[in-house]
Amino acid sequence: MEHADPPNPDPPHVDPSHADPPPTEAARPEWAGLDRLDTPELLRLLNAEDRTVAGAVARELPRIAVVVDAVAARMARGGRLVYAGAGTAGRLGVLDASECPPTFGTAPDRVVGVIAGGPAALVRAVEGAEDRAELAVADLAALAPTPEDTVVGISASGRTPYTVAAVRSAREAGALTVGLAGVAGSPLVAAAELGIEVETGAEVLAGSTRLKAGTAQKLVLNLLSTAVMVRLGRTYGNLMVDVRAGNAKLRDRARRIVVDITGTDEATARRALAATGGEVKSAVLVVLAGVDAPAAARLLDAAGGRLREALDLARSGRGA
C-alpha cells in the first residue's frame, strides 16, 4: 500500500488471523539469557532497544503528515478524531484523547478513545475482548461516525480483530480510516484508507508490545494530536493558548502565557484572565488590543478561534 496516495475506495476484507506470528511476537535467540543479566546490563539492553523506536517513527513522518492534514481538514469542519484499539494500544488512544481537553481546550467529544472491553479495560485486562469484532461494531455504532470523522485503529500486530473490525465499520460509515500498526503489510492497514507502519521489530521481552511497540504508538499519537491542534490554531507559536486552567498549576501557566505573549506585568495578566474567565486568547486580546472581554470573544469568533488572526483583525480595526 502506498500510504501517501489518495484513499482506496473499497476496504478489502482480510482475515486478521494468520498461521505465522507477526514480527512483534518474535523471540530473538540472542536475548534468551535475559534473566541471567545483572541489573545494569538488563537496563542497558532495554534502553538500547528503546533508542531504535524514534528512528522507526521518523521513517513514517511523510505518512503521518498526510494523516495530520487529512484529520485537521475534517476537524476544522466539525469532525471528530477517534482512536480505537485493544490492550496497551487502546489505553494509549484513550490517554491521548483524554489529554486533549486540558491541553488544547477541545470539547471532550472532539477527540475520543474507545477500547475493547470498555472503560474497565483501562485498569484491568478484559480477557477475550480484543478477539470480539462485534464489540467494535457496537462501539463504533454508538459513536455514529460521519464522513467528517477520522477513526484511527491502533494495533502492534496489525491484526487484532477488534481493531480491524472498528476500522472496517468506520469506513463503511464513510469516515476516514487510518491504520497504525507495528508491522508492514497488516490486515489493519489493508482495511484502512491511510496507513502508518512503524516497524519496531521483536521485543526484548518476547511479545510484550507495551515496550517498543507501545512507545512507538505513544510517539505517533503525540505527533498526530499535537500537529493537528497546531494546524487548527489551538497554539500560538509554541504556547498552549487554549489550555484550560482547571488547577493551580494550569492557572499559573495561563498567567505566564499571557505575560510571555503580551509583555505585560503579572498583575495585568491576572486581571485580564479574571475578566475573560481564564481564557488565555481572550486575555491576550484584552491586553494587546485594548478591548473588553465580549469584544475579544467576537474577534476570536471572526478569526475562527485563531489568536494570530484575531490580533491581525484587531490591528486592522476589523472584527470587533
Beta strands, then each sheet from edge to edge (+ up, - down):
strand 1: 81-85
strand 2: 111-115
strand 3: 150-155
strand 4: 176-181
strand 5: 194-197
sheet 1: 2+ 1+ 3+ 4+ 5+
end
